[in-house]
């Protein structure tokens, strides 16, 4: 499963075998990797963020508190993403939509750890 940050600001998920350009994000650590706080910048130059209504978008030009995430490792090569502003976890739903509404870390989507070149 890949997350796509569309130029329109929307976030969609795809079930393609390999990522395309739209599925590549730049990880920007805010205080260093040991702090686990980061932002994700899409290939369209927009930052991913959680909104107060629980929606998940990629539609802002600069990082702020909506765009901050903390990653937690739940198993080897497995991460969950948490937005500290709203105290919510990022979740991929059964209908392939993605939101920031989950309060229980055990129900948050477990993402495969990125590989770095």
N, C-alpha and C positions, 0 to 999 in steps of 0.2 A: 504494500500500500504506500503510495506517495502522496504528499501534500503539494498542491499546486497553488502558487500565489499569482492569480490572474491579474493582468494590468488594470482591470476594472476595480480591483480591491477585494474581490471575492476570493474565498478559499474553497477549493474543491479537493476531493481525494480521487485518485486514479488507481486502478488495479493493473497497471502495466508491469511487465517484467523488469524493465530498467528505467531509471529516471531520465527525463528530457531536461532541457535548459530551464523550464519553468519550475522544476522540482528542486532546483539548487538554491540554497540559502547561505548567506554569510552569517557566521556566528560572531557576534561582537560581545565580548565579556566586559562588563562594566567596572569590575574591581579586581579582575584576575580570576583565573579558573578555580582557585580554591574557594572563592566566595559563591560559586555556582550561579551567580546572577548574570544573565545574558539577554541580548535581543537577537532576533532573527530578521535579517534583511533579505527580501526576495530579489530575484533576478531582475524584476522591474524597478528596483530601487526603493520599494515601499517596505515599511516595517510591519511585522505581524503584531497584532494586539488583541487584548480582551477588552470588551466594553461592559459597562455597568449592567446591560440587559442580558449578558451572557454570550453575546455573539463574538465571533472570532473573525477578524478581518486582516487584510494586508493593504492598508490604504492611507498610511500617514508617511510624510517625508522625513520626520525626525523622531528619534526615540524619546519617550517620556515614561511616566510611571505605568501607563496602560501597556506599554511595550516590554516591560520587564518580566522576565520569567526566571524561575529557579529550577534547576534540574535535580532530581533525586534518582539514584540508582536503586532499582528494586531487585535486580538480579544481574549476573554477568551479561554485559552487552544489552542492557534493558534500562530505559529511562522513562520517567514521567515528568511532565512540565507543570509547574505551579505558578500562578499569577499572584504575587503577594498583595497587590492593591485590592483585589476583590476576594482574596482567600479562596480561589477556585482552581481546579485542575482542568487541563485540556483533555477533551474526550472526543473520540471518533464514535459516532452513533451508528446504529444498525442501518440507517438509511444513507450512510456515507457522508453525512454532514458532520461538521466539527464545531464544537462550542466550548465555552469556558463556564460551565454551569455545575460541574461535578464537585461536591464537597468531600467525598470520601476517596482518599488516595488509592484504596484497593480497587475502586471502580474506574479509575482514570485509565486512559489508554497507555499501554506500555509500548514505547517506541524503541526500535533498534538503535543502539548507539551509533553515531556517525563514524565513518572511517575518514581519516585524514591522509591526504597525499603529501 
